[in-house]
C-alpha cells in the first residue's frame, strides 16, 4: 500500500534531484532537497485536513481532487506562481521572466535581488499572519503549554494578530528606510515599497482566509442537510429491514467542498512558495523542490484516505506553524541582512523534527498509561 501510493512521488523525487545536479551541481541537489522537506513539513497538516474532508466525498469527486487538483497544486501554485511573483516584482512579462531565468541567470538574479525587499515584505507578512492566528487560538492540544496558554488568553483580544503584524511591518519599513539613508539613500524609496508590499501581503491573507471561511460555512450548511437526509435514510432502511450506509457527498455539496479544498491548498502552498524565496531566488530550483514536496503531500493525502485513519502525531501541526513563524521573521530580516540558505532551511527541519519527537513521546506515554 505504502509503495503503491508513493510510487509517483518517489519517481518525481529521483527525476527532480537528478535535474538539480545537472542544472547546477551538488549544491543545487542540497537546495532542492531542503525545499522538498520544507514544502512537506509546512503542508503536512494540509494533507491531514485534506484527508479528513476528502473521505466524505464520493469516488468521482475524490478523483477530481486527485487529478485536476494536483495539476492546480503542482503546476499552478508551485511552478507558475513563483514566476508571477518575480514578473510582477521586476515589472516583466511572465514569458520574459521565464526566458531570463533560463538564459541569463546573472541578470535574472540581479532583478530578483532588486525586487527582494518587496517579495520579503509581502511573504513575511502573509506568513506572520498565519503564525499569529495559530498561536493566538485556544487549542485543546498544546505543544509548548507554558507559551501557548498565555498567548491563547491574549488571543481573545479582537484583531490582535493584525495589530501586531502591522507594528512589525512599520518597524521593518522604518528600519529599512533608516538603513538605506545611512548608506547614501540609494534605496530610500524602497522603504515605501516595503510598506506597500507588506500591506498587500496582509490583504492577501485576509482575502484567502475570507474565501476559506465562506466555503467552510457553505460546507457546514450542506453537511447539516446531508446529515438530516442520512438520518432519514437510516430510518427508512431500518423500517425496510436492511442496514443503512453512510452518505457520500456529491453534487453541489461536493463542488463547494472541492472549491474549499483548492482555496485551502492554495493558502498552504503559498507558504511554501514564499518560504522558498528565503532559501533561494533560483526559479528552477524552486520549481523542482516545491514540485517534489507537492507530490508527497498529495500522496500522503491519498494514503491517509485509503487507510481510513488520520495520523496521530498531534504536535506536527504546531511544529509546522512555528516553522512558518520563523520563516516570516527570517524573510523580514533578509530585507537588509543576508542569512545563509542552509540555516534558513534547517530551522524548519529542526522545529518539525522536535514536534515529531514530542508526538512520539506523547503516544508512548498514552500507551503506557493505558
C-alpha positions as CSV (number, residue, x, y, z in Angstrom):
1,X,0.0,0.0,0.0
2,X,2.7,2.5,1.0
3,X,4.9,1.8,-2.1
4,X,1.9,1.8,-4.4
5,X,0.6,5.1,-3.0
6,X,4.0,6.9,-3.0
7,X,5.5,5.4,-6.2
8,X,4.9,8.6,-8.3
9,X,6.3,10.8,-5.5
10,X,9.5,8.6,-5.4
11,X,9.8,8.8,-9.2
12,X,9.4,12.6,-9.2
13,X,12.0,12.8,-6.4
14,X,14.6,10.9,-8.4
15,X,14.0,12.9,-11.5
16,X,13.9,16.2,-9.6
17,X,17.2,15.6,-7.7
18,X,18.9,14.4,-10.9
19,X,17.7,17.5,-12.7
20,X,19.0,19.7,-9.9
21,X,22.5,18.1,-10.2
22,X,22.5,18.6,-13.9
23,X,21.3,22.1,-13.6
24,X,23.7,23.5,-11.0
25,X,25.8,20.7,-9.4
26,X,25.7,19.1,-6.0
27,X,24.9,22.3,-4.2
28,X,21.7,22.5,-6.2
29,X,20.8,19.0,-5.1
30,X,21.0,20.1,-1.4
31,X,18.8,23.1,-2.0
32,X,16.2,21.1,-3.9
33,X,16.2,18.5,-1.1
34,X,15.8,21.3,1.6
35,X,12.9,22.9,-0.4
36,X,11.2,19.5,-0.7
37,X,11.4,18.9,3.1
38,X,10.3,22.5,3.7
39,X,7.2,22.0,1.5
40,X,6.3,18.7,3.0
41,X,6.8,20.0,6.6
42,X,4.8,23.1,6.0
43,X,2.0,21.2,4.2
44,X,1.8,18.1,6.4
45,X,-1.2,19.4,8.3
46,X,-2.7,20.3,5.0
47,X,-2.6,16.7,3.9
48,X,-4.3,15.6,7.2
49,X,-7.0,18.2,6.8
50,X,-7.5,17.3,3.1
51,X,-7.8,13.6,4.0
52,X,-10.4,14.4,6.7
53,X,-12.5,16.3,4.2
54,X,-11.8,14.1,1.1
55,X,-13.1,10.9,2.7
56,X,-16.6,12.5,2.9
57,X,-16.7,13.0,-0.9
58,X,-17.9,10.4,-3.4
59,X,-15.5,8.5,-5.7
60,X,-16.0,10.9,-8.6
61,X,-15.1,14.0,-6.7
62,X,-12.1,12.2,-5.0
63,X,-10.7,11.5,-8.5
64,X,-11.3,15.2,-9.5
65,X,-9.4,16.4,-6.5
66,X,-6.5,14.0,-7.0
67,X,-6.3,14.7,-10.8
68,X,-7.4,18.2,-11.6
69,X,-6.5,19.3,-8.1
70,X,-2.9,18.0,-8.4
71,X,-2.5,19.9,-11.7
72,X,-3.6,23.1,-10.0
73,X,-1.4,22.4,-6.9
74,X,1.8,21.3,-8.7
75,X,1.8,23.3,-11.9
76,X,-0.4,26.3,-10.9
77,X,0.8,27.2,-7.4
78,X,4.3,25.6,-7.2
79,X,5.5,26.3,-10.8
80,X,3.6,29.2,-12.3
81,X,3.1,31.3,-9.1
82,X,6.8,31.9,-8.4
83,X,7.2,33.2,-12.0
84,X,4.2,35.5,-11.5
85,X,5.7,36.9,-8.2
86,X,9.0,37.6,-10.0
87,X,7.3,39.0,-13.1
88,X,5.2,41.5,-11.0
89,X,8.1,42.5,-8.7
90,X,10.6,43.0,-11.5
91,X,8.0,44.5,-13.9
92,X,8.5,41.8,-16.5
93,X,6.1,39.7,-18.6
94,X,5.8,36.1,-17.5
95,X,7.4,34.8,-20.7
96,X,10.3,37.3,-20.3
97,X,10.7,36.2,-16.7
98,X,11.0,32.6,-17.6
99,X,13.3,33.3,-20.5
100,X,15.5,35.4,-18.4
101,X,15.7,32.8,-15.6
102,X,16.8,30.2,-18.2
103,X,19.1,32.2,-20.5
104,X,20.6,35.0,-18.4
105,X,20.8,33.8,-14.8
106,X,23.0,36.7,-13.7
107,X,20.6,39.4,-15.0
108,X,17.7,37.4,-13.6
109,X,19.4,37.1,-10.2
110,X,20.1,40.9,-10.3
111,X,16.4,41.6,-10.9
112,X,15.2,39.3,-8.2
113,X,17.7,40.7,-5.7
114,X,16.5,44.2,-6.5
115,X,12.9,43.0,-6.0
116,X,13.7,41.0,-2.9
117,X,12.6,43.7,-0.3
118,X,9.0,43.8,-1.7
119,X,8.9,39.9,-2.0
120,X,10.2,39.5,1.5
121,X,7.8,42.1,3.0
122,X,4.8,40.6,1.1
123,X,5.7,37.0,2.1
124,X,6.9,37.8,5.6
125,X,3.5,39.5,6.4
126,X,1.5,36.6,4.9
127,X,3.4,34.0,6.9
128,X,3.4,36.1,10.0
129,X,-0.4,36.3,10.0
130,X,-0.7,32.6,9.6
131,X,1.6,32.1,12.6
132,X,-0.1,34.7,14.8
133,X,-3.6,33.4,14.1
134,X,-2.4,29.9,15.1
135,X,-0.7,30.8,18.3
136,X,-3.5,33.2,19.5
137,X,-6.2,30.5,19.1
138,X,-7.1,28.4,22.2
139,X,-6.5,24.7,21.4
140,X,-7.2,21.6,23.3
141,X,-3.8,20.1,22.5
142,X,-0.8,22.3,23.3
143,X,2.8,21.5,22.4
144,X,4.6,24.3,24.4
145,X,1.9,24.8,27.0
146,X,4.0,27.3,29.0
147,X,3.9,29.6,26.0
148,X,0.7,28.7,24.3
149,X,-1.6,29.1,27.3
150,X,-0.9,32.8,27.9
151,X,-0.9,33.5,24.2
152,X,-4.3,31.9,23.8
153,X,-5.6,34.2,26.6
154,X,-4.2,37.3,24.7
155,X,-5.8,36.0,21.5
156,X,-9.3,36.9,23.0
157,X,-8.5,40.5,22.1
158,X,-10.1,41.2,18.7
159,X,-7.8,41.9,15.8
160,X,-4.6,41.4,17.9
161,X,-2.8,39.5,15.3
162,X,-3.5,42.2,12.7
163,X,-2.2,44.9,15.0
164,X,1.0,43.0,15.9
165,X,1.6,42.3,12.2
166,X,1.2,46.0,11.3
167,X,3.5,47.0,14.1
168,X,6.2,44.6,12.8
169,X,5.7,45.9,9.3
170,X,6.1,49.5,10.4
171,X,9.3,48.7,12.3
172,X,10.7,46.8,9.3
173,X,9.9,49.7,6.9
174,X,11.3,52.3,9.2
175,X,14.4,50.3,10.0
176,X,15.0,49.6,6.3
177,X,14.5,53.3,5.4
178,X,17.0,54.4,8.1
179,X,19.5,51.7,7.0
180,X,19.2,52.9,3.3
181,X,19.6,56.6,4.4
182,X,22.7,55.8,6.3
183,X,24.2,54.2,3.2
184,X,23.6,57.1,0.9
185,X,19.9,56.8,0.4
186,X,20.3,54.7,-2.8
187,X,17.3,52.5,-1.8
188,X,15.5,55.1,0.4
189,X,12.4,54.8,-1.9
190,X,12.3,51.1,-1.2
191,X,11.0,51.8,2.4
192,X,7.7,52.8,0.9
193,X,7.8,49.7,-1.4
194,X,8.3,47.5,1.7
195,X,5.4,49.1,3.4
196,X,3.0,48.7,0.4
197,X,4.2,45.1,-0.3
198,X,3.6,44.2,3.4
199,X,0.1,45.6,3.4
200,X,-0.6,43.7,0.2
201,X,0.6,40.5,1.9
202,X,-1.8,41.2,4.8
203,X,-4.7,41.9,2.5
204,X,-4.0,38.7,0.5
205,X,-4.0,36.7,3.7
206,X,-7.3,38.2,4.8
207,X,-8.9,37.5,1.3
208,X,-7.7,33.9,1.3
209,X,-8.9,33.4,4.9
210,X,-12.3,35.1,4.0
211,X,-12.8,32.8,1.0
212,X,-11.9,29.7,3.0
213,X,-14.3,30.8,5.7
214,X,-17.1,31.4,3.2
215,X,-16.7,27.9,1.6
216,X,-16.4,26.3,5.0
217,X,-19.7,27.9,6.1
218,X,-21.3,26.7,2.9
219,X,-20.0,23.2,3.6
220,X,-21.3,23.2,7.2
221,X,-24.8,24.2,5.9
222,X,-24.6,21.4,3.2
223,X,-23.4,18.9,5.8
224,X,-26.3,19.7,8.1
225,X,-28.7,19.0,5.3
226,X,-26.9,15.8,4.3
227,X,-26.9,14.6,7.9
228,X,-30.6,15.1,8.1
229,X,-31.0,13.1,4.8
230,X,-28.7,10.4,6.2
231,X,-30.8,10.0,9.3
232,X,-34.0,9.8,7.3
233,X,-32.3,7.2,5.0
234,X,-31.2,5.1,8.0
235,X,-34.7,5.2,9.5
236,X,-36.1,4.1,6.1
237,X,-33.5,1.3,5.9
238,X,-34.4,0.1,9.4
239,X,-38.1,0.0,8.6
240,X,-37.2,-2.0,5.5
241,X,-35.0,-4.4,7.5
242,X,-31.7,-3.5,5.8
243,X,-28.6,-1.8,7.2
244,X,-28.1,1.9,6.5
245,X,-25.0,3.2,4.7
246,X,-23.1,6.5,5.1
247,X,-24.0,9.2,2.6
248,X,-21.0,10.3,0.4
249,X,-21.3,14.0,-0.6
250,X,-22.0,14.6,-4.3
251,X,-23.4,17.4,-6.5
252,X,-23.4,20.9,-5.1
253,X,-22.1,19.9,-1.7
254,X,-19.1,18.1,-3.2
255,X,-18.5,21.0,-5.6
256,X,-18.2,23.5,-2.7
257,X,-16.1,21.1,-0.8
258,X,-13.7,20.9,-3.8
259,X,-13.5,24.7,-4.1
260,X,-12.8,24.9,-0.3
261,X,-10.1,22.3,-0.6
262,X,-8.5,24.2,-3.5
263,X,-8.5,27.5,-1.6
264,X,-7.1,25.8,1.4
265,X,-4.4,24.1,-0.6
266,X,-3.5,27.3,-2.3
267,X,-3.1,29.1,1.0
268,X,-0.8,26.3,2.3
269,X,1.2,26.1,-1.0
270,X,1.6,29.9,-0.9
271,X,3.5,29.4,2.4
272,X,5.9,27.0,0.6
273,X,6.4,29.3,-2.4
274,X,7.0,32.4,-0.2
275,X,9.2,30.4,2.2
276,X,11.2,29.2,-0.8
277,X,12.3,32.8,-1.5
278,X,14.0,32.8,1.9
279,X,16.1,29.8,0.7
280,X,16.8,30.5,-3.0
281,X,16.0,33.0,-5.7
282,X,16.6,30.5,-8.4
283,X,13.2,29.8,-10.1
284,X,14.3,26.4,-11.5
285,X,15.5,25.0,-8.1
286,X,12.4,26.4,-6.5
287,X,10.1,24.7,-9.0
288,X,12.0,21.4,-8.6
289,X,11.9,21.4,-4.8
290,X,8.3,22.6,-4.4
291,X,7.1,20.2,-7.1
292,X,8.7,17.2,-5.3
293,X,7.2,18.3,-2.0
294,X,3.7,18.8,-3.5
295,X,3.8,15.3,-4.9
296,X,4.5,13.9,-1.4
297,X,1.8,16.0,0.2
298,X,-0.8,14.7,-2.3
299,X,0.4,11.1,-2.0
300,X,0.1,11.5,1.8
301,X,-3.4,12.7,1.4
302,X,-4.3,9.6,-0.7
303,X,-2.6,7.3,1.8
304,X,-4.5,8.7,4.8
305,X,-7.8,8.5,2.9
306,X,-7.2,4.9,1.8
307,X,-6.0,3.8,5.2
308,X,-9.2,5.3,6.7
309,X,-7.3,6.8,9.7
310,X,-5.6,10.2,10.3
311,X,-2.1,10.5,11.7
312,X,-1.9,10.7,15.5
313,X,1.3,12.8,15.7
314,X,-0.6,15.7,17.1
315,X,2.2,18.2,17.6
316,X,3.3,18.2,13.9
317,X,0.8,21.0,13.1
318,X,2.4,23.1,15.9
319,X,5.9,22.4,14.6
320,X,4.9,23.4,11.1
321,X,3.3,26.7,12.3
322,X,6.4,27.6,14.4
323,X,8.5,27.0,11.3
324,X,6.2,29.4,9.4
325,X,6.7,32.0,12.2
326,X,10.5,31.6,12.0
327,X,10.4,31.9,8.2
328,X,8.3,35.1,8.4
329,X,10.8,36.7,10.7
330,X,13.8,35.5,8.6
331,X,12.2,37.0,5.4
332,X,11.7,40.3,7.1
333,X,15.3,40.3,8.4
334,X,16.6,39.5,4.9
335,X,15.2,42.7,3.6
336,X,18.5,44.3,4.6
337,X,20.7,41.4,6.0
338,X,21.8,38.3,4.3
339,X,21.1,34.9,6.0
340,X,22.6,31.6,4.9
341,X,20.1,29.5,2.9
342,X,21.1,26.3,4.7
343,X,20.5,27.9,8.1
344,X,17.1,29.1,6.9
345,X,16.1,25.6,5.7
346,X,17.4,23.8,8.8
347,X,15.3,26.0,11.2
348,X,12.1,24.5,9.8
349,X,13.5,20.9,9.7
350,X,14.6,21.2,13.4
351,X,11.2,22.5,14.5
352,X,9.3,19.8,12.6
353,X,11.7,17.2,14.0
354,X,11.2,18.4,17.6
355,X,7.4,18.4,17.2
356,X,7.5,14.9,15.7
357,X,9.7,13.5,18.6
358,X,7.4,15.2,21.1
359,X,4.4,13.5,19.4
360,X,6.2,10.1,19.6
361,X,6.9,10.5,23.3
362,X,3.2,11.6,23.9
363,X,1.9,8.5,22.1
364,X,4.3,6.2,24.2
365,X,3.1,7.8,27.4
366,X,-0.5,7.3,26.5
367,X,0.1,3.7,25.6
368,X,1.9,3.1,28.9
369,X,-0.9,4.8,30.9
370,X,-3.5,2.6,29.2
